[in-house]
Amino acid sequence: METAFFNSDNLQNIIIINPQIVWIVFIITLIIFIIISAVIFYHWFAYNYTSKNTLRSIIIYLVGSGLFIAISIVSAIIYTVSI
């Protein structure tokens, strides 16, 4: 017997989360991220700003963080629209 990739019998086990909760969790996580980033930038600028490695680290951190934040926003929007 072959099983289907999407079995409609399993839909009764899905937990649906309110989109407002998704956005609240996202915003709280973003605030915590901003606070941690501020501490990291303070230490980078206060102790070793002139180094080329520090500048490279800041660029990598900002690009990587921007990508993750953008992916999170798109995911939250898609989830909100799909409900």
C-alpha positions in Angstrom: 0.0 0.0 0.0 1.4 3.4 -1.0 1.1 6.3 1.3 0.4 9.8 0.1 2.7 12.7 0.9 -0.2 14.8 2.2 -2.7 12.7 4.1 -5.9 14.6 4.9 -6.6 12.3 7.9 -3.7 13.9 9.7 -5.2 17.3 9.6 -7.0 16.8 12.9 -3.7 16.7 14.7 -2.4 20.1 13.6 -2.1 22.8 16.2 -3.1 26.2 14.8 -1.4 29.2 16.5 -3.0 32.6 16.4 -1.0 34.9 14.0 -1.0 37.6 16.7 1.0 35.3 19.0 3.5 34.7 16.1 4.0 38.4 15.7 4.3 39.1 19.5 6.9 36.4 19.8 8.7 37.8 16.8 8.7 41.3 18.2 9.9 40.2 21.7 12.7 38.1 20.0 13.6 41.1 17.9 13.9 43.4 20.9 16.1 40.9 22.8 18.2 40.6 19.6 18.6 44.4 19.4 19.7 44.6 23.0 22.3 41.8 22.6 23.5 43.4 19.4 23.9 46.8 21.1 26.1 45.1 23.8 28.2 43.3 21.1 28.7 46.5 19.1 29.6 48.4 22.2 32.4 45.9 23.0 33.6 45.8 19.4 33.8 49.6 19.2 35.2 50.1 22.7 38.0 47.5 22.6 39.0 46.8 19.0 37.3 49.0 16.4 40.5 49.8 14.4 41.2 46.2 13.5 40.2 44.9 10.0 39.0 41.7 11.5 36.5 43.7 13.6 35.2 45.5 10.6 34.8 42.2 8.8 33.0 40.7 11.8 30.6 43.6 11.9 29.8 43.3 8.2 29.3 39.5 8.5 27.1 40.0 11.6 24.9 42.6 10.0 24.5 40.7 6.7 23.7 37.4 8.5 21.4 39.1 10.9 19.6 40.9 8.2 19.0 37.7 6.3 17.7 35.9 9.3 15.4 38.8 10.2 14.1 39.1 6.6 13.4 35.3 6.5 11.6 35.5 9.8 9.4 38.4 8.6 8.6 36.6 5.3 7.7 33.4 7.3 5.5 35.3 9.7 3.7 37.1 6.8 3.2 33.8 4.9 1.8 32.2 8.1 -0.5 35.1 8.8 -1.9 35.0 5.2 -2.3 31.3 5.2 -4.5 31.1 8.3 
